[in-house]
Amino acid sequence: MDISTTYLGLTLPSPVIAGSSGLTGSVDKITAFARHGAGAVVLKSIFEEEIYFEQEDIIKEAEAEGVNLDQFDYYDFHLKGQKLDHYIELIKGAKQAVDIPVIASINCVYSHEWTAFAHQIEGAGADALELNMFFLPSDFERTAREQEDAYFEIIEKITASVSIPVALKISYYFSNLGPMIQRLSRTGVAGLVLFNRFFSPDIDIETFKVKPSFVFSTPAELALSLRWIGIMARKVDCDLVASTGVHDGAALIKELLAGAKAVQTVSSLYQKGPGHIETMIADLKAWMQRHEFASLYDFRGQMSQEAASNPAIYERVQFMRYFGGEADVT
Ligand SMILES: Cc1cc2nc3c(=O)[nH]c(=O)nc-3n(C[C@H](O)[C@H](O)[C@H](O)COP(=O)(O)O)c2cc1C
């Protein structure tokens, strides 16, 4: 039985990708994911903000100590160098340790510096680059158009500066999601990851404090990416990969049926460890055997919106049948 897939022009031995997180910031853990059957790994993102925040702390400390801030350019250069060097080492270490594709990840807000860095990532041997890009649409001075243009500008600069394939991991916060996904798929990116899941605020009703909400997803969160993979599978010019809420073999199978080339999973690996990849793959294989599929190509996209016998259900949004009061919601 062949469970290999292609993604970003790369061959993956399995469709389960260990997604970007703290877990993929260590060569040991990456090695464990590969050993347990991961098809690829996406390294922890290097964050533009992370570099700037660290820099701000040092400047504040320096000011408090009366340090001459004329040296600031040096700090700037030195700090970025340290973070970036560390990341380059991670790429090289991971490439040496595993045979599966290693996808680097950068979180970029502005395009200017990252183009040079993307080039360094390529030089370090990364097989592909995932751009983790998100602007929370809460800037009241910025129009939706300006917000969207920022994505295209960054993608254009980065795809022009590297020859490895580039994937874009997006959120669902766009004013016109379907057409936006389609336009993004035509920019030269080789893949789109639907969707990222973000840090969110919660409120503690006893202490009256705003606190972080749950870090991990639940299986119910699969619904969002499943709908959009299904709707977009045959409307895009690049690969689609599902992310958020993929916790088990059934979720993996659903996303493949909807048209995904692979899935990324993170919360399930934090909660169940790297061996969980093997369980997901075993469940996929058992299901394929039951349905007499020899490879993923035999069924991928079979339940996408275009291919499904009841395509309208992908666009249904109201629970009309359940409004009667006595409805059976099972
Ligand atoms: C602790 C933690 C760290 C994460 N770090 C990153 C990161 O560095 N870059 C990124 O693109 N996504 C990051 N993510 C988001 C995950 O890659 C993923 O998109 C999200 O958790 C949804 O997938 P899941 O439902 O399988 O957890 C992180 C998630 C968690 C829980």
The ligand as an SDF file (V2000), in Angstrom:
LIG
                    3D

 31 33  0  0  0  0  0  0  0  0999 V2000
    2.8290   25.6470   21.3860 C   0  0  0  0  0  0  0  0  0  0  0  0
    2.5950   25.9930   19.9290 C   0  0  0  0  0  0  0  0  0  0  0  0
    3.5850   26.6580   19.2180 C   0  0  0  0  0  0  0  0  0  0  0  0
    3.3590   27.0240   17.8930 C   0  0  0  0  0  0  0  0  0  0  0  0
    4.3380   27.6610   17.1800 N   0  0  0  0  0  0  0  0  0  0  0  0
    4.1320   27.9640   15.8750 C   0  0  0  0  0  0  0  0  0  0  0  0
    5.1510   28.5620   15.0950 C   0  0  0  0  0  0  0  0  0  0  0  0
    6.2670   28.8220   15.5440 O   0  0  0  0  0  0  0  0  0  0  0  0
    4.8570   28.8540   13.7950 N   0  0  0  0  0  0  0  0  0  0  0  0
    3.6520   28.5730   13.2200 C   0  0  0  0  0  0  0  0  0  0  0  0
    3.4590   28.8420   12.0110 O   0  0  0  0  0  0  0  0  0  0  0  0
    2.6800   27.9790   13.9330 N   0  0  0  0  0  0  0  0  0  0  0  0
    2.8880   27.6750   15.2280 C   0  0  0  0  0  0  0  0  0  0  0  0
    1.8970   27.0680   15.9440 N   0  0  0  0  0  0  0  0  0  0  0  0
    0.6090   26.7820   15.2820 C   0  0  0  0  0  0  0  0  0  0  0  0
    0.6150   25.3430   14.7640 C   0  0  0  0  0  0  0  0  0  0  0  0
    1.5970   25.1510   13.7520 O   0  0  0  0  0  0  0  0  0  0  0  0
   -0.7380   24.9450   14.1700 C   0  0  0  0  0  0  0  0  0  0  0  0
   -1.0290   25.7560   13.0530 O   0  0  0  0  0  0  0  0  0  0  0  0
   -1.8770   25.0690   15.1850 C   0  0  0  0  0  0  0  0  0  0  0  0
   -1.5110   24.5620   16.4510 O   0  0  0  0  0  0  0  0  0  0  0  0
   -3.1180   24.3180   14.6850 C   0  0  0  0  0  0  0  0  0  0  0  0
   -2.8380   22.9480   14.4680 O   0  0  0  0  0  0  0  0  0  0  0  0
   -3.2960   21.8040   15.5320 P   0  0  0  0  0  0  0  0  0  0  0  0
   -4.7610   21.8840   15.6250 O   0  0  0  0  0  0  0  0  0  0  0  0
   -2.7750   20.5380   14.9480 O   0  0  0  0  0  0  0  0  0  0  0  0
   -2.6230   22.1490   16.8350 O   0  0  0  0  0  0  0  0  0  0  0  0
    2.1170   26.7000   17.2700 C   0  0  0  0  0  0  0  0  0  0  0  0
    1.1370   25.9990   18.0110 C   0  0  0  0  0  0  0  0  0  0  0  0
    1.3650   25.6440   19.3240 C   0  0  0  0  0  0  0  0  0  0  0  0
    0.3040   24.8860   20.0610 C   0  0  0  0  0  0  0  0  0  0  0  0
  1  2  1  0
  2  3  1  0
  2 30  2  0
  3  4  2  0
  4  5  1  0
  4 28  1  0
  5  6  2  0
  6  7  1  0
  6 13  1  0
  7  8  2  0
  7  9  1  0
  9 10  1  0
 10 11  2  0
 10 12  1  0
 12 13  2  0
 13 14  1  0
 14 15  1  0
 14 28  1  0
 15 16  1  0
 16 17  1  0
 16 18  1  0
 18 19  1  0
 18 20  1  0
 20 21  1  0
 20 22  1  0
 22 23  1  0
 23 24  1  0
 24 25  2  0
 24 26  1  0
 24 27  1  0
 28 29  2  0
 29 30  1  0
 30 31  1  0
M  END
$$$$
